Every structure is written in structure tokens, then in C-alpha cells.
Amino acid sequence: MKAVILAGGFGTRISEESQFKPKPMVELGGMPILWHIMKLYGHYGINEFIICAGYKQHVIKEYFADYFLHTSDITFDFTQGRNDMLVHRNTSEPWKVTVVDTGLNTMTGGRVKRIRSYIGNETFLLTYGDGVSNVNIDALIRFHREHGKLVTMSAYNVGQRFGVLDIDENGSVREFREKIDSDGNLVNIGFMACQPEFLDYIDGDDSVLEKDPLKRAAEDGQVMAYKHTGFWQCMDTVREKEKLEQLWVSGKAPWKVWND
């Protein structure tokens, strides 16, 4: 099964980093967040990836072109008048990565539509390239196969940032209390499983995945939610990046389900 990762947006809300690279290439613990997402999938035996690139797509391509160099101990020998390279310690993952330039201004749905020929006629996984989680991919796939619909999206309770007011129809505050997790709404955090037929709901480059395609599929009764109760965090801002970095450095990153 292939995992499709959306990695083509401009990342304007974290422009301090994304002016130099695509947001999925912003690093946590010295490795791109894209790598962290792929490590999660790899932990569950998903080792074939299709990266939907766009903005500064060459950065992603160059990273994987040199991936062997990033992860191994290597001797460069120029003593014989040529450039010989000897790999001493190969710690590269057994990944097959296809990086597709899906256009600079293409919307999320359009990016997925453009890689249809790489998916074939099999179930595929789909997620965003800017959020980490400890979603159980095996359980997600199992749930998707059991219900037989076209799309399964992982749903997560994002909680409530502020205190809660209970107000009557006259504007009188009946109760004020601190937030609790159950106050939040369930949101789509990506980590989806899809049938290739779902791509028929996507019209073209201007199609936003989260709007018309998923909305129409849901109206047709073809979308199911897999409720995730573990950890999830997107990286839209520098503050969120710093929060994730602190978790990684502390050795308590909840999304690190793999062994080194």
C-alpha cells in the first residue's frame, strides 16, 4: 500500500522557515517533519511513498537524492585521482519515494488528482506533510476495510484553548469554568485511507480536498471517521514548531513509535 503525502503548499503561517524550504522540510530534531511522518508509516510496514510537491519542490527532490549521504558514514577517496565513495554504515530506510511536481498553485485536491497514475487501482493512504501523530495505521486500515466506504479520515478532538462560558438566551453567564478536553470539536487530521474511486470526486487543480470533494463524498455516505484518541499536533507556526522540538529533545515525543 502506498502513502500519499501533501507537501506542496507555501506554508505562509510559518514563513520564518518556509521562505527557504517547503514546510514539510522544516526540521524537528535535525530531521524534516516529512521524515517523521514517513517513519510513522514505515513502522507499520508502509514503505512506498508518493510526495505531492509544489512550492520549492526541488528541495524535497535534492533531499532524497542525497538521502544516502545524510544517513550513512562515508569515506570520499580522492587519492587515486578519482572520486571513490565507500559506505561504512548504511542506516537508510527501505523506502521507495516518488516526488511529483504537482504544480505551484494547485490546491490540495488537485494535487491528489495529479498523482492518480501513480496510485493505480488499490487502496492508498493520504495525509498532510505538516503534522505528526501516533495514529495506529494498522487499526486505521483495518477499520477502512471493514466498513467498505471510499474514504476514512482520522478524527481528533483538538480540545478547547480558553475557558468556557455557559450563557442563557438573555446573555446572562450561568457558569464559567476551565476548559476540558471534551469541549473541543472533532477535526480531520489527515491520516486517511482512500479508494481510488474517490478521485472521481476531484474536478481539477482548483479543487480543495477538504471542501467540495470530501463534502460531496460525505453527502453520498462514502466518508467514515476513525476516532484517534492519542497524540496529534500540526506545525503551522513557529510556536508549534518549538513545542514539538521540545518534546523531541526531551525524549518524550509521543509520535516516535518506531525504534532507532
Beta strands, then each sheet from edge to edge (+ up, - down):
strand 1: 2-7
strand 2: 27-28
strand 3: 31-32
strand 4: 48-53
strand 5: 72-77
strand 6: 84-90
strand 7: 96-101
strand 8: 124-128
strand 9: 131-133
strand 10: 151-157
strand 11: 164-167
strand 12: 173-177
strand 13: 186-188
strand 14: 192-194
strand 15: 223-228
strand 16: 232-234
sheet 1: 7+ 4+ 1+ 8+ 14- 10+ 13-
sheet 2: 7+ 4+ 1+ 8+ 14- 10+ 15+
sheet 3: 2+ 3-
sheet 4: 5+ 6-
sheet 5: 9+ 16-
sheet 6: 11+ 12-
end
